């Protein structure tokens, strides 16, 4: 399937698979902008035309788990009608560095962002959108689990 793109930066790289059986295409950061509150915005230097009926998912590299940062919206979702530059927006978990004035002032310390321009920061993959026809009913089918919530399976 073809995905059209425009490079917005001379450092832009076309997403590529790191191995033959990779589950996604690596994307490379071309620009990093640090914001207040431990936020870091990473541009990948590409605008894309996602085919109709699909969405592009952007997920962080697994190595981000060692850094104290997470992707702000968990999975970035790029819709087929979006034509702006794709970005990954991260946020850090701060630690308390200093207490001042009987705990009325706290200085938060943020970890150093683990990536630099030119590094692979995530992966993208296409996902087909299945159109849903919603039907309101008065009763749902019964299952063994029923309404058991988080951690309820296998506990009977």
C-alpha positions as a Markdown table, in Angstrom:
| # | Residue | x | y | z |
|---|---|---|---|---|
| 1 | Unk | 0.0 | 0.0 | 0.0 |
| 2 | Unk | 1.4 | 3.4 | -0.9 |
| 3 | Unk | 1.5 | 6.3 | 1.6 |
| 4 | Unk | 2.4 | 9.7 | 0.1 |
| 5 | Unk | 4.6 | 11.9 | 2.1 |
| 6 | Unk | 6.4 | 15.3 | 2.0 |
| 7 | Unk | 9.7 | 15.9 | 3.8 |
| 8 | Unk | 9.6 | 19.1 | 5.9 |
| 9 | Unk | 13.2 | 19.0 | 7.0 |
| 10 | Unk | 16.5 | 18.1 | 5.2 |
| 11 | Unk | 17.1 | 15.6 | 7.9 |
| 12 | Unk | 13.8 | 13.8 | 7.3 |
| 13 | Unk | 14.0 | 10.0 | 6.9 |
| 14 | Unk | 11.4 | 7.8 | 5.3 |
| 15 | Unk | 10.0 | 5.3 | 8.0 |
| 16 | Unk | 11.7 | 2.0 | 7.6 |
| 17 | Unk | 11.5 | -1.5 | 9.1 |
| 18 | Unk | 14.5 | -2.4 | 11.3 |
| 19 | Unk | 14.1 | -6.1 | 10.5 |
| 20 | Unk | 12.2 | -8.2 | 8.1 |
| 21 | Unk | 9.6 | -9.2 | 10.6 |
| 22 | Unk | 9.3 | -5.9 | 12.5 |
| 23 | Unk | 5.8 | -4.9 | 13.5 |
| 24 | Unk | 6.2 | -1.3 | 12.5 |
| 25 | Unk | 8.3 | 1.3 | 10.7 |
| 26 | Unk | 10.8 | 3.2 | 12.7 |
| 27 | Unk | 10.5 | 7.0 | 12.6 |
| 28 | Unk | 13.4 | 9.4 | 13.3 |
| 29 | Unk | 13.3 | 12.7 | 15.2 |
| 30 | Unk | 14.3 | 15.8 | 13.1 |
| 31 | Unk | 13.5 | 18.5 | 15.7 |
| 32 | Unk | 13.1 | 18.4 | 19.5 |
| 33 | Unk | 11.4 | 21.2 | 21.4 |
| 34 | Unk | 11.4 | 21.2 | 25.2 |
| 35 | Unk | 8.4 | 22.7 | 26.9 |
| 36 | Unk | 7.6 | 23.5 | 30.6 |
| 37 | Unk | 6.5 | 20.8 | 32.9 |
| 38 | Unk | 8.7 | 18.0 | 31.5 |
| 39 | Unk | 7.1 | 18.1 | 28.1 |
| 40 | Unk | 9.1 | 17.3 | 24.9 |
| 41 | Unk | 7.7 | 17.6 | 21.4 |
| 42 | Unk | 9.5 | 15.6 | 18.7 |
| 43 | Unk | 8.9 | 16.3 | 15.0 |
| 44 | Unk | 9.6 | 13.5 | 12.5 |
| 45 | Unk | 9.9 | 15.8 | 9.5 |
| 46 | Unk | 7.1 | 14.3 | 7.5 |
| 47 | Unk | 3.6 | 15.1 | 6.4 |
| 48 | Unk | 1.6 | 12.2 | 5.1 |
| 49 | Unk | -1.5 | 11.4 | 3.3 |
| 50 | Unk | -2.9 | 8.3 | 5.0 |
| 51 | Unk | -5.2 | 6.3 | 2.7 |
| 52 | Unk | -8.9 | 6.6 | 3.2 |
| 53 | Unk | -10.3 | 3.9 | 5.5 |
| 54 | Unk | -7.0 | 3.7 | 7.5 |
| 55 | Unk | -5.3 | 5.4 | 10.4 |
| 56 | Unk | -1.6 | 5.6 | 11.2 |
| 57 | Unk | -0.6 | 4.7 | 14.8 |
| 58 | Unk | 2.5 | 6.1 | 16.3 |
| 59 | Unk | 3.9 | 4.3 | 19.3 |
| 60 | Unk | 7.1 | 5.0 | 21.3 |
| 61 | Unk | 10.2 | 2.8 | 21.2 |
| 62 | Unk | 10.2 | 0.2 | 24.0 |
| 63 | Unk | 13.4 | 1.8 | 25.3 |
| 64 | Unk | 11.4 | 4.8 | 26.5 |
| 65 | Unk | 10.4 | 2.7 | 29.5 |
| 66 | Unk | 13.9 | 3.2 | 31.0 |
| 67 | Unk | 13.8 | 7.0 | 30.8 |
| 68 | Unk | 10.9 | 8.3 | 32.9 |
| 69 | Unk | 9.1 | 9.6 | 29.8 |
| 70 | Unk | 5.9 | 8.4 | 28.2 |
| 71 | Unk | 4.1 | 9.3 | 25.0 |
| 72 | Unk | 1.4 | 11.8 | 26.1 |
| 73 | Unk | -1.5 | 10.3 | 24.4 |
| 74 | Unk | -0.3 | 6.7 | 24.7 |
| 75 | Unk | -0.8 | 5.9 | 21.0 |
| 76 | Unk | -0.6 | 8.7 | 18.5 |
| 77 | Unk | -3.4 | 8.4 | 16.1 |
| 78 | Unk | -3.0 | 10.1 | 12.7 |
| 79 | Unk | -6.3 | 10.4 | 10.8 |
| 80 | Unk | -6.6 | 10.1 | 7.0 |
| 81 | Unk | -7.7 | 13.7 | 6.7 |
| 82 | Unk | -4.7 | 15.2 | 8.7 |
| 83 | Unk | -2.1 | 16.9 | 6.6 |
| 84 | Unk | 0.2 | 18.4 | 9.2 |
| 85 | Unk | 3.7 | 17.3 | 10.3 |
| 86 | Unk | 3.6 | 14.1 | 12.4 |
| 87 | Unk | 4.9 | 14.7 | 16.0 |
| 88 | Unk | 5.5 | 12.6 | 19.0 |
| 89 | Unk | 4.7 | 14.5 | 22.3 |
| 90 | Unk | 6.3 | 13.1 | 25.4 |
| 91 | Unk | 6.0 | 14.0 | 29.1 |
| 92 | Unk | 8.2 | 13.0 | 32.0 |
| 93 | Unk | 7.5 | 11.8 | 35.5 |
| 94 | Unk | 9.2 | 14.3 | 37.7 |
| 95 | Unk | 11.0 | 13.6 | 41.0 |
| 96 | Unk | 11.0 | 15.9 | 43.9 |
| 97 | Unk | 14.4 | 17.5 | 44.1 |
| 98 | Unk | 14.1 | 20.0 | 47.0 |
| 99 | Unk | 11.5 | 21.0 | 49.6 |
| 100 | Unk | 11.6 | 24.7 | 50.6 |
| 101 | Unk | 9.9 | 26.8 | 53.3 |
| 102 | Unk | 8.1 | 24.0 | 55.2 |
| 103 | Unk | 6.9 | 22.2 | 52.1 |
| 104 | Unk | 5.2 | 25.3 | 50.6 |
| 105 | Unk | 7.5 | 25.2 | 47.7 |
| 106 | Unk | 8.7 | 22.1 | 45.9 |
| 107 | Unk | 11.2 | 21.9 | 43.0 |
| 108 | Unk | 10.5 | 19.2 | 40.6 |
| 109 | Unk | 13.3 | 17.6 | 38.6 |
| 110 | Unk | 12.8 | 16.1 | 35.3 |
| 111 | Unk | 15.0 | 13.4 | 33.8 |
| 112 | Unk | 17.0 | 14.1 | 30.7 |
| 113 | Unk | 15.2 | 13.3 | 27.5 |
| 114 | Unk | 16.8 | 10.1 | 26.2 |
| 115 | Unk | 16.8 | 10.9 | 22.4 |
| 116 | Unk | 18.5 | 13.4 | 20.2 |
| 117 | Unk | 17.9 | 14.6 | 16.7 |
| 118 | Unk | 18.7 | 11.7 | 14.3 |
| 119 | Unk | 17.5 | 9.0 | 16.8 |
| 120 | Unk | 14.7 | 6.6 | 16.2 |
| 121 | Unk | 11.9 | 7.7 | 18.6 |
| 122 | Unk | 9.1 | 5.4 | 17.7 |
| 123 | Unk | 7.3 | 3.2 | 15.2 |
| 124 | Unk | 4.3 | 3.8 | 12.9 |
| 125 | Unk | 1.9 | 1.2 | 11.4 |
| 126 | Unk | -1.3 | 1.4 | 9.4 |
| 127 | Unk | -4.5 | 0.0 | 10.8 |
| 128 | Unk | -7.7 | -0.5 | 8.8 |
| 129 | Unk | -10.7 | 1.3 | 10.2 |
| 130 | Unk | -13.8 | -0.9 | 10.4 |
| 131 | Unk | -17.0 | 1.0 | 10.2 |
| 132 | Unk | -19.3 | 0.2 | 13.1 |
| 133 | Unk | -23.1 | 0.1 | 13.1 |
| 134 | Unk | -24.3 | 0.7 | 16.6 |
| 135 | Unk | -27.4 | -1.1 | 17.8 |
| 136 | Unk | -29.1 | -0.3 | 21.1 |
| 137 | Unk | -30.6 | -3.4 | 22.8 |
| 138 | Unk | -32.2 | -4.0 | 26.2 |
| 139 | Unk | -30.1 | -7.0 | 27.1 |
| 140 | Unk | -26.6 | -8.4 | 26.2 |
| 141 | Unk | -25.7 | -12.0 | 25.7 |
| 142 | Unk | -24.5 | -13.9 | 28.9 |
| 143 | Unk | -20.8 | -14.9 | 29.3 |
| 144 | Unk | -19.0 | -16.8 | 32.1 |
| 145 | Unk | -17.1 | -13.6 | 33.1 |
| 146 | Unk | -20.2 | -11.4 | 33.1 |
| 147 | Unk | -19.5 | -8.0 | 34.6 |
| 148 | Unk | -16.2 | -8.9 | 36.3 |
| 149 | Unk | -13.8 | -6.1 | 35.9 |
| 150 | Unk | -10.0 | -5.6 | 36.2 |
| 151 | Unk | -8.3 | -8.7 | 37.4 |
| 152 | Unk | -11.4 | -10.7 | 37.6 |
| 153 | Unk | -10.6 | -13.5 | 35.1 |
| 154 | Unk | -9.1 | -16.7 | 36.5 |
| 155 | Unk | -10.1 | -15.9 | 40.1 |
| 156 | Unk | -13.1 | -18.3 | 40.5 |
